[in-house]
Amino acid sequence: MALEVVDANFEVEVLQSDKVVLVDFWAAWCGPCRMVGPIVEELAKDYEGKAVIAKVDVDNNPSISSALGIRNIPTLLFFKDGKVVDKQVGVAPKEALAAKLDALIG
């Protein structure tokens, strides 16, 4: 299951992670987010132990969303060594997201 990240634990869970981290920025009212959600959950299973797959509810965690300039959702950010290294805005197929993760994991 994808890790629920909030303003309070974002730095520890994402920025200080020793693994590649994919963060899905979403909201309950967002239709496209509901399409991406199951894909993110599948990736969480597929990449368990290899990467961290996380979700941030933008409505409940405005500090992170604002600090990272999230303007559209769903937005998926890929972090490596505490820095954003790739980005996907909008719905994307599982294969495309997996390819980005694979490239970053090496």
HUFEN-V278187 format. One record per helix or strand of 3 or more residues. SS is the DSSP state (A for helix, B for strand). FROM is the first residue (numbers start at 1). LEN is the number of residues. If there is no record, write none. Layout:
# HUFEN-V278187
SS,FROM,LEN / SS,FROM,LEN
This chain:
# HUFEN-V278187
A,10,6 / B,20,7 / A,31,16 / B,51,7 / A,62,6 / B,75,6 / B,83,7 / A,94,12
